[in-house]
Amino acid sequence: MSSNSYQVIARRWRPKQFSQLVGQDHVVQTLGNAIDLGRIAHAYLFVGPRGTGKTTSARLFAKSLNWENGPSLEVPEDSEIGQAIMEGRCLDVIEIDGASNNSVEQIRDLRDECQYAPSQCRFKIYVIDEVHMLSQQAFNALLKTLEEPPPHVKFVFATTESHKVLPTIVSRCQRFEFRSIPAPLIVQKLKEICSAENIEIDDEALGAIARMAMGGMRDAQSILDQMISFCGHAIKQSDVLEVYGLASSAAIENLKVSVLAGDYETILKISDEFSTSGLDFYRALLDLSEFFRSSLVSSLHSSDLDVSPERIARILDELRAGESLVRSGLSEKTNFEVTLFRAVEAGRTRSIDHVIRKISQLTPKDSKKKTKLVEREISHPSTEAETPEASNHSISAHDVTAPRKKKDESVANRDSSDLSLESAKVKPASKEQEVQNESGPQTLPKEKDANPPSPKKTLQTTDPEIIKQRMEALPQEVRKVVDEKFRGEYFAIEKIDSTKLL
């Protein structure tokens, strides 16, 4: 084949039917249903990354609408109009480059021309590529025609930057999102091309090409074309890595292990090897981020975690933050190393929530139990009439004869025990009297009392002498709390086991 007639792989393997379009099944299905149901809109907006099939889909759609026995999704290969449209020879399918035809005068000419009927096809179709390059005046000149075009006119716009298209234009179009093509689909298509071209290529080389293409089929085909020119009919992974300055998967894996282990020496060694081999540090950083992303996805689906997902996420944040630094910095090598060092430090840190969760898991459950303050109502015997003093639920001052200490004494060593203060019910004088000390409840029996008290009962007494003895036995700091805070309303004191306290 002579050099004058040679076509690159990206042009020779351009899809000629919708069935050959890779990775855009949702677009094919929607356009096919629109044709079958006769619901063909007057304007379409194709949005997506480069090399994903936007302009090709616009041509295929124009061919489906205008071929002799159409409209239909699939068009026979021998259709003369279909061939003319795919080769750019059809007068009724006009392709316009928005970057070089962006003035308002050119759009006004287009608006005037679209009033004329098509010469040989069913519809006159305008395909404007990179439509976001049109000026605002050009967009405004197109608005009225775009909203109410002649019945024989269809518009198809293609752009990689949809945010630059005026909202008034977007609202008048049906929008189709073209997605980045997954790497496995790119590898599958490249295998098909290599088989037809009699090219021997290993799977690792195909994977490296698909990784460099970053979701663009045209980029992958251009890279394959260049590798065929460099290697001939046998392509290996080492050839791809050498031509494009890529790091091998083994080197990226070693770099990942070094970041997780915090091995600064190995990180510097690998960085020096990249610099000596002339590798692309930015691409190596992207590949390392992809390795960590795969590890993060695996850790989320696994119960046995060597590295926590939270740690991997922090490392990924630092790697993403360093991408612009490595790409646009003065020294790629230095910025690359600094980014990895920051990633190591980020992996060692712990968030406050993580620390709190760990502490809560290590704290014994028994230590969380706390004693409660229980107040018991003081009431007179039912045989006596209720008085205002009894309704106050407190012991009057003359009932407690224990002297009060000075109020300026300091309270110390209160964390060794917890005080549970209970109010007492006033019982008749004939009932038994109980005293509760540090070792537990004790009973002071009277002469006529033969029934022992239950260990679960609390102190119930009105004897001033017993109250006085118990109050004098209290520590000074406790007396101060009882005198100042409770005014003698609570006098039953129970010692709590200090081992159960926090």
Phi, psi and omega per residue, in radians:
M1 nan 2.202 -3.110
S2 -1.262 2.772 -3.110
S3 -1.196 -0.431 -3.105
N4 -1.252 -0.559 -3.074
S5 -1.766 0.067 -3.091
Y6 -1.297 2.360 3.036
Q7 -2.014 2.425 3.132
V8 -1.182 2.821 -3.078
I9 -1.061 -0.653 -3.108
A10 -1.070 -0.522 3.121
R11 -1.531 -0.708 -3.109
R12 -1.197 -0.553 -3.112
W13 -1.795 0.401 3.065
R14 -1.202 2.355 -3.090
P15 -1.011 2.360 3.093
K16 -1.865 -0.121 3.064
Q17 -2.424 2.743 3.094
F18 -1.094 -0.483 3.138
S19 -1.175 -0.337 3.134
Q20 -1.593 -0.083 3.141
L21 -1.312 2.227 -3.004
V22 -1.753 2.270 2.968
G23 1.392 0.141 -3.116
Q24 -2.242 0.857 -3.093
D25 -1.112 -0.585 -3.127
H26 -1.154 -0.590 3.099
V27 -1.233 -0.770 -3.132
V28 -1.079 -0.753 -3.123
Q29 -1.134 -0.749 -3.117
T30 -1.158 -0.805 3.139
L31 -1.157 -0.657 3.111
G32 -1.113 -0.748 3.103
N33 -1.145 -0.657 3.116
A34 -1.091 -0.691 3.116
I35 -1.199 -0.778 -3.119
D36 -1.123 -0.642 -3.106
L37 -1.561 -0.055 -3.121
G38 1.226 0.429 -3.139
R39 -1.841 1.131 -3.096
I40 -1.612 2.088 -3.115
A41 -1.340 2.941 -3.116
H42 -1.603 -0.230 -3.122
A43 -2.615 2.392 3.130
Y44 -2.255 2.537 3.079
L45 -2.158 2.014 3.128
F46 -1.739 2.098 -3.062
V47 -2.146 2.389 3.080
G48 2.899 3.004 3.128
P49 -1.136 2.938 -3.121
R50 -1.170 2.580 3.034
G51 1.240 0.380 -3.127
T52 -1.830 0.010 3.017
G53 1.854 0.401 -3.104
K54 -1.222 -0.942 -3.126
T55 -1.174 -0.663 3.096
T56 -1.080 -0.744 3.115
S57 -1.128 -0.633 3.100
A58 -1.105 -0.715 3.099
R59 -1.178 -0.757 3.136
L60 -1.107 -0.657 3.123
F61 -1.176 -0.718 3.085
A62 -1.107 -0.680 3.108
K63 -1.163 -0.684 3.131
S64 -1.136 -0.598 -3.135
L65 -1.370 -0.529 -2.917
N66 -1.914 -0.105 -3.085
W67 -1.196 2.887 -2.883
E68 -0.978 -0.789 -3.079
N69 -1.823 0.367 -3.095
G70 -1.459 -2.962 -0.009
P71 -1.441 2.542 3.080
S72 -2.756 2.761 -3.071
L73 -1.210 -0.778 -3.138
E74 -1.686 2.384 -3.101
V75 -2.130 2.300 3.113
P76 -1.051 2.611 -3.113
E77 -1.170 -0.454 -3.077
D78 -1.547 0.170 3.116
S79 -1.246 2.175 -3.093
E80 -1.202 -0.762 3.124
I81 -1.156 -0.688 3.115
G82 -1.069 -0.758 3.108
Q83 -1.127 -0.706 3.134
A84 -1.111 -0.680 3.133
I85 -1.177 -0.765 -3.123
M86 -1.182 -0.476 3.121
E87 -1.604 -0.063 3.101
G88 1.394 0.422 -3.093
R89 -1.818 -0.053 -3.069
C90 -1.423 2.306 -3.101
L91 -1.296 -0.380 -3.064
D92 -1.681 -0.030 3.030
V93 -2.029 1.806 -3.012
I94 -1.839 2.058 3.085
E95 -1.717 2.227 -3.080
I96 -2.157 2.336 3.072
D97 -1.532 1.977 -3.101
G98 -1.130 -0.420 -3.121
A99 -1.249 -0.627 -3.103
S100 -1.775 -0.147 3.113
N101 -2.199 1.086 -3.003
N102 -1.942 0.109 -3.106
S103 -1.471 2.792 -3.127
V104 -1.199 -0.547 3.124
E105 -1.122 -0.712 -3.136
Q106 -1.187 -0.629 3.109
I107 -1.221 -0.592 3.079
R108 -1.150 -0.670 3.058
D109 -1.094 -0.722 3.101
L110 -1.076 -0.717 -3.137
R111 -1.115 -0.611 3.118
D112 -1.297 -0.663 -3.088
E113 -1.220 -0.559 -3.058
C114 -1.219 -0.179 3.104
Q115 -1.261 -0.365 -3.113
Y116 -1.441 2.556 -3.130
A117 -1.243 2.707 3.102
P118 -1.150 2.644 -3.067
S119 -1.492 -0.670 -3.065
Q120 -2.350 -0.182 -3.067
C121 -1.955 3.077 -3.130
R122 -1.368 -0.644 -3.128
F123 -2.275 2.621 2.951
K124 -1.695 2.058 -2.998
I125 -2.034 2.227 3.096
Y126 -1.863 2.084 3.099
V127 -1.882 1.942 -3.137
I128 -1.888 1.917 3.140
D129 -1.518 2.587 -3.077
E130 0.868 0.963 -3.055
V131 -1.165 -0.353 -3.140
H132 -1.179 -0.201 3.131
M133 -1.409 -0.174 3.116
L134 -1.146 2.552 3.092
S135 -1.292 2.872 -3.135
Q136 -1.119 -0.631 3.095
Q137 -1.147 -0.661 3.108
A138 -1.153 -0.714 3.071
F139 -1.054 -0.787 -3.119
N140 -1.125 -0.602 3.112
A141 -1.201 -0.388 -3.090
L142 -1.612 -0.206 -2.979
L143 -1.029 -0.922 -3.038
K144 -1.123 -0.758 3.122
T145 -1.158 -0.631 -3.132
L146 -1.197 -0.583 -3.121
E147 -1.347 -0.684 -3.116
E148 -2.298 1.215 -3.130
P149 -1.348 2.886 3.012
P150 -1.048 2.666 -3.062
P151 -1.079 -0.350 -3.094
H152 -1.672 0.154 -3.058
V153 -1.997 2.370 3.041
K154 -2.257 2.496 3.109
F155 -2.024 2.393 3.031
V156 -2.272 2.027 3.125
F157 -1.858 2.488 3.102
A158 -2.256 2.391 -3.125
T159 -2.712 2.639 3.030
T160 -1.737 -0.167 -3.104
E161 -2.301 1.438 -3.050
S162 -1.195 -0.425 -3.113
H163 -1.197 -0.267 3.115
K164 -1.573 -0.115 3.105
V165 -1.470 2.368 -3.109
L166 -1.052 2.427 3.099
P167 -1.023 -0.515 3.103
T168 -1.180 -0.459 3.052
I169 -1.377 -0.780 -3.100
V170 -1.073 -0.676 -3.086
S171 -1.193 -0.286 -3.139
R172 -1.681 0.065 -3.064
C173 -2.150 2.749 2.896
Q174 -1.553 2.153 -3.011
R175 -1.688 2.336 3.090
F176 -2.141 2.195 -3.139
E177 -1.654 2.026 3.066
F178 -1.592 2.189 -3.040
R179 -1.621 2.747 2.977
S180 -1.099 2.413 -3.072
I181 -1.401 2.240 3.134
P182 -1.057 2.593 -3.115
A183 -1.025 -0.698 3.112
P184 -1.051 -0.647 3.107
L185 -1.199 -0.626 3.086
I186 -1.141 -0.764 3.124
V187 -1.071 -0.731 3.138
Q188 -1.091 -0.732 3.125
K189 -1.183 -0.687 3.117
L190 -1.152 -0.616 3.062
K191 -1.084 -0.729 3.112
E192 -1.083 -0.731 3.131
I193 -1.156 -0.787 -3.126
C194 -1.122 -0.625 3.101
S195 -1.135 -0.715 3.127
A196 -1.259 -0.512 -3.113
E197 -1.623 0.039 -3.121
N198 1.050 0.825 3.133
I199 -1.921 2.270 3.067
E200 -1.648 2.136 -3.113
I201 -2.552 2.396 -3.113
D202 -1.472 2.855 -3.074
D203 -1.136 -0.595 3.129
E204 -1.116 -0.673 3.109
A205 -1.164 -0.707 3.092
L206 -1.096 -0.706 3.110
G207 -1.113 -0.682 3.108
A208 -1.140 -0.702 3.123
I209 -1.141 -0.780 3.137
A210 -1.115 -0.600 3.120
R211 -1.189 -0.677 3.114
M212 -1.231 -0.532 -3.098
A213 -1.177 -0.441 3.084
M214 0.936 0.810 3.035
G215 1.544 0.058 -3.141
G216 -1.870 2.097 -3.137
M217 -1.183 -0.681 -3.135
R218 -1.118 -0.697 3.090
D219 -1.082 -0.733 -3.140
A220 -1.114 -0.730 3.124
Q221 -1.176 -0.614 3.096
S222 -1.187 -0.691 3.096
I223 -1.130 -0.741 3.108
L224 -1.080 -0.710 3.112
D225 -1.065 -0.720 3.131
Q226 -1.189 -0.669 3.137
M227 -1.183 -0.591 3.064
I228 -1.125 -0.690 3.106
S229 -1.153 -0.553 -3.103
F230 -1.436 -0.728 -2.996
C231 -1.837 -0.305 -3.024
G232 1.528 -2.378 -3.045
H233 -1.704 0.189 3.095
A234 -2.360 2.026 -3.060
I235 -2.115 2.312 3.105
K236 -2.114 2.887 -3.114
Q237 -1.093 -0.689 -3.140
S238 -1.045 -0.580 3.107
D239 -1.169 -0.743 3.134
V240 -1.131 -0.745 -3.137
L241 -1.135 -0.626 -3.130
E242 -1.231 -0.750 -3.075
V243 -1.209 -0.719 -3.030
Y244 -1.820 0.101 3.052
G245 1.128 0.749 -3.125
L246 -1.723 2.654 3.042
A247 -1.532 2.526 3.136
S248 -1.230 2.811 3.119
S249 -1.100 -0.611 3.123
A250 -1.135 -0.703 3.131
A251 -1.161 -0.695 3.109
I252 -1.164 -0.654 3.107
E253 -1.130 -0.734 3.086
N254 -1.100 -0.660 3.120
L255 -1.151 -0.673 3.111
K256 -1.112 -0.787 3.127
V257 -1.099 -0.660 -3.134
S258 -1.182 -0.653 3.107
V259 -1.149 -0.751 3.129
L260 -1.161 -0.613 -3.122
A261 -1.489 -0.181 -3.097
G262 1.216 0.555 -3.114
D263 -1.536 1.572 -3.083
Y264 -1.149 -0.606 -3.111
E265 -1.105 -0.771 3.123
T266 -1.178 -0.629 3.104
I267 -1.072 -0.797 3.116
L268 -1.131 -0.649 3.129
K269 -1.126 -0.806 3.131
I270 -1.134 -0.669 3.105
S271 -1.094 -0.709 3.085
D272 -1.107 -0.693 3.108
E273 -1.113 -0.707 3.086
F274 -1.075 -0.731 -3.119
S275 -1.175 -0.711 3.134
T276 -1.136 -0.662 -3.120
S277 -1.443 -0.084 3.141
G278 1.248 0.557 -3.109
L279 -1.380 2.786 -3.134
D280 -1.465 1.946 -3.114
F281 -1.171 -0.624 3.131
Y282 -1.114 -0.780 3.105
R283 -1.131 -0.669 3.101
A284 -1.109 -0.657 3.107
L285 -1.164 -0.694 3.091
L286 -1.120 -0.732 3.112
D287 -1.128 -0.673 3.108
L288 -1.136 -0.691 3.087
S289 -1.094 -0.675 3.125
E290 -1.165 -0.646 3.090
F291 -1.112 -0.763 3.124
F292 -1.185 -0.611 3.091
R293 -1.098 -0.747 3.091
S294 -1.078 -0.677 3.102
S295 -1.153 -0.659 3.119
L296 -1.121 -0.763 3.123
V297 -1.109 -0.717 3.133
S298 -1.144 -0.696 -3.117
S299 -1.177 -0.520 3.126
L300 -1.249 -0.378 -3.115
H301 -1.862 0.191 -3.095
S302 -2.179 2.505 3.106
S303 -1.510 -0.479 3.112
D304 -1.604 1.820 -3.032
L305 -1.904 1.948 2.995
D306 -1.309 -0.638 3.112
V307 -2.226 2.286 -3.088
S308 -1.223 2.550 3.079
P309 -1.024 -0.581 3.136
E310 -1.094 -0.688 3.133
R311 -1.165 -0.774 3.124
I312 -1.092 -0.672 3.138
A313 -1.108 -0.697 3.110
R314 -1.155 -0.686 3.095
I315 -1.121 -0.738 3.117
L316 -1.070 -0.662 3.114
D317 -1.060 -0.736 3.131
E318 -1.206 -0.663 3.118
L319 -1.149 -0.718 3.108
R320 -1.143 -0.684 3.130
A321 -1.156 -0.468 -3.124
G322 -1.541 -0.061 -3.109
E323 -1.089 -0.849 -3.137
S324 -1.150 -0.595 3.122
L325 -1.132 -0.751 3.134
V326 -1.238 -0.632 -3.055
R327 -1.288 -0.672 -3.033
S328 -2.006 0.062 -3.126
G329 -1.322 2.935 -3.122
L330 -1.254 -0.678 -3.129
S331 -2.117 1.874 -3.135
E332 -1.099 -0.727 -3.092
K333 -1.109 -0.832 -3.131
T334 -1.102 -0.799 -3.140
N335 -1.142 -0.608 3.091
F336 -1.099 -0.797 -3.141
E337 -1.165 -0.729 3.128
V338 -1.087 -0.702 3.120
T339 -1.093 -0.716 3.126
L340 -1.198 -0.658 3.098
F341 -1.118 -0.714 3.090
R342 -1.122 -0.653 3.099
A343 -1.119 -0.673 3.104
V344 -1.086 -0.823 -3.138
E345 -1.141 -0.644 3.102
A346 -1.132 -0.608 3.116
G347 -1.214 -0.376 -3.124
R348 -1.533 -0.326 -3.097
T349 -1.314 2.856 3.102
R350 -2.333 2.446 3.108
S351 -1.364 2.770 3.138
I352 -1.065 -0.739 3.128
D353 -1.060 -0.687 3.137
H354 -1.132 -0.731 3.141
V355 -1.136 -0.728 3.139
I356 -1.104 -0.723 3.111
R357 -1.086 -0.728 3.134
K358 -1.121 -0.737 -3.135
I359 -1.138 -0.723 -3.139
S360 -1.144 -0.528 3.105
Q361 -1.284 -0.523 -3.107
L362 -1.507 -0.325 -3.104
T363 -1.294 2.236 3.112
P364 -1.118 2.590 -3.119
K365 -1.166 -0.607 -3.097
D366 -1.135 -0.472 -3.108
S367 -1.278 -0.200 -3.138
K368 -1.520 -0.127 -3.128
K369 -1.393 2.348 -3.135
K370 -2.178 2.589 3.063
T371 -1.326 2.656 -3.081
K372 -2.005 2.581 3.069
L373 -1.461 2.093 -3.080
V374 -1.987 2.117 3.105
E375 -1.817 2.266 3.135
R376 -1.967 2.441 -3.059
E377 -1.315 2.402 3.091
I378 -1.688 2.184 -3.132
S379 -2.391 2.678 3.085
H380 -1.438 2.885 3.078
P381 -1.023 2.581 -3.072
S382 -1.117 -0.357 -3.120
T383 -1.324 -0.302 -3.116
E384 -1.698 2.644 3.112
A385 -1.312 2.533 -3.127
E386 -1.246 2.312 -3.131
T387 -1.992 2.814 3.091
P388 -0.989 -0.597 3.139
E389 -1.170 -0.649 3.132
A390 -1.210 -0.557 -3.128
S391 -1.226 -0.247 3.136
N392 -1.379 -0.174 3.085
H393 0.998 0.707 3.133
S394 -2.549 2.808 3.098
I395 -1.575 2.279 -3.102
S396 -1.215 2.911 -3.030
A397 -1.159 -0.613 -3.089
H398 -1.304 -0.228 3.075
D399 -1.313 -0.431 -3.122
V400 -1.891 1.944 -3.062
T401 -1.718 -0.021 -3.123
A402 -1.178 2.305 3.121
P403 -1.186 2.628 3.133
R404 -1.642 2.512 3.101
K405 -1.469 3.010 3.102
K406 -1.147 2.531 -3.065
K407 -1.444 -0.096 -3.087
D408 -1.690 0.155 3.111
E409 -1.293 2.417 -3.082
S410 -1.340 2.638 3.107
V411 -1.771 2.106 -3.081
A412 -2.377 2.803 3.079
N413 0.931 0.759 -3.134
R414 -1.496 -0.190 -3.102
D415 -1.405 -0.038 3.138
S416 -1.496 -0.258 3.130
S417 -2.688 2.767 3.129
D418 -2.072 2.422 -3.049
L419 -1.801 2.229 3.056
S420 -1.950 1.930 -3.028
L421 -1.774 2.227 -3.107
E422 -2.143 2.488 3.012
S423 -1.419 2.637 -3.062
A424 -1.912 2.582 3.045
K425 -1.592 2.394 -3.127
V426 -1.398 2.120 -3.127
K427 -1.950 2.858 3.081
P428 -1.076 2.694 -3.058
A429 -1.148 -0.343 -3.095
S430 -1.351 -0.213 3.136
K431 -1.284 2.821 3.138
E432 -1.276 2.765 -3.093
Q433 -2.026 2.318 -3.095
E434 -2.057 2.514 3.060
V435 -2.177 2.285 -3.102
Q436 -1.938 2.013 3.129
N437 -1.944 -2.886 -3.046
E438 -1.112 -0.539 -3.095
S439 -1.487 -0.078 -3.138
G440 2.233 3.114 -3.117
P441 -1.212 2.369 3.083
Q442 -2.195 2.701 -3.070
T443 -2.003 2.295 3.028
L444 -1.783 1.661 -3.041
P445 -1.254 2.565 2.995
K446 -1.655 3.045 -3.035
E447 -1.128 -0.648 -3.035
K448 -1.719 0.176 -3.074
D449 -1.855 2.044 -3.130
A450 -1.925 -0.136 -3.089
N451 -1.605 2.112 3.112
P452 -1.258 2.573 -3.116
P453 -1.333 2.739 3.053
S454 -1.306 2.443 -3.130
P455 -1.155 -0.274 -3.096
K456 -1.550 -0.172 -3.107
K457 -1.359 2.633 3.133
T458 -1.729 3.011 -3.112
L459 -1.120 2.216 3.085
Q460 -2.385 1.875 -3.085
T461 -2.757 2.711 3.027
T462 -2.196 0.176 -3.111
D463 -1.302 2.008 -3.109
P464 -1.081 -0.560 -3.109
E465 -1.146 -0.754 3.133
I466 -1.148 -0.732 3.111
I467 -1.061 -0.715 -3.135
K468 -1.108 -0.771 3.119
Q469 -1.061 -0.751 -3.114
R470 -1.188 -0.636 -3.137
M471 -1.215 -0.677 3.137
E472 -1.227 -0.427 -3.138
A473 -1.366 -0.232 -3.122
L474 -1.261 2.612 3.014
P475 -1.101 2.757 -3.081
Q476 -1.068 -0.720 -3.106
E477 -1.148 -0.595 3.106
V478 -1.242 -0.721 3.090
R479 -0.999 -0.690 -3.136
K480 -1.109 -0.731 3.113
V481 -1.114 -0.752 -3.121
V482 -1.154 -0.733 -3.086
D483 -1.226 -0.829 -3.021
E484 -1.425 -0.696 -3.036
K485 -1.507 -0.738 -2.989
F486 -1.916 -0.151 3.067
R487 0.947 0.657 3.089
G488 1.351 0.176 -3.112
E489 -1.345 -0.431 -3.082
Y490 -2.154 2.314 -3.134
F491 -2.442 -0.159 3.088
A492 -1.401 2.107 -3.026
I493 -2.138 2.306 -3.131
E494 -2.188 2.265 3.136
K495 -1.436 2.338 -3.108
I496 -1.783 2.517 3.117
D497 -1.134 2.083 -3.088
S498 -1.205 -0.328 3.141
T499 -1.253 -0.311 3.141
K500 -1.622 -0.027 -3.137
L501 -1.497 2.714 3.092
L502 -1.165 nan nan
